[in-house]
Amino acid sequence: KTSPVFFGGASQDFVCNANIGQDVFTSPPFKDHDVTLTGFDADHWLILSKPAEICQKMESWIKTSVAKATTS
């Protein structure tokens, strides 16, 4: 069964490198999932660095990917 997945990577995060997350979510275990990869120009504390931008992206993702998955 597939599920929607949202990954928000921070380009300035040196602890949890965004490239590693992107590699994980584009790997074979996630091939059947609806994965959304989103990049943010932010540091490790992403939600504190870009709260409005993250909320906007997440709201849009919920309205499209999550809503689509729940009505299918």
N, C-alpha and C positions, 0 to 999 in steps of 0.2 A: 504494500500500500504506500502511496506517496503522501507527502505532507509538505506544506510550505515552510521554507526555512529562510530567515533573514540573517545575513551576516554583515555587520558594519565594521569595517576595518579602519583604523586610524593611521594615517601616513606617518605620523611622528611618534608612534608608539614603538619604543625600542624594547619593551618587555614582551609584548604579545604582537609580534611582527605581522602586519596585515597580509603579507605575501604567504605566510604559512597558513593562515586561515583560509585564504582563497584557494590554496593548493588542496587543503582538506575538503572544502565544500565543492570542488570540481572533480574530486576523485571518484572512482567507481562506486563506493558505497552510497553516494548521493545522486547517482545518475538518474534514478527514477523519481527524484524529488524536485519540487518547484523551488529552486534556490535563487534567491536574490542577493547579489553581491553589491554592496554599496561602500564607497570610499568616502572618508571624511578627512579634511585637513585639520587634524587634531592630535592631541597627545594621548597618553595611556588613560587618562581620566576623561574619556570620551563624553559621557553624559554630563559632566560638569563643564567641559569645554564648549560644547555645541548643543545645548539642550533644545533650543528652538528648531534647529536644523534636523536633529534626530527625531524629534516629535513629528515634524512635517513628513519626513521620509517614512517613519513607522506608520503613521496614519494612512498615508497613501498605500503602503504595502498591505495593511490590514484591509482596506477597502477593495483592493484588487485581488491579491493572492489569497488571503485568508477567506474573504467572503466567497470567492470562486470555489475554494476547496470545500467549504461547508455546504454549498448548494449543489455540489456535484453528486 
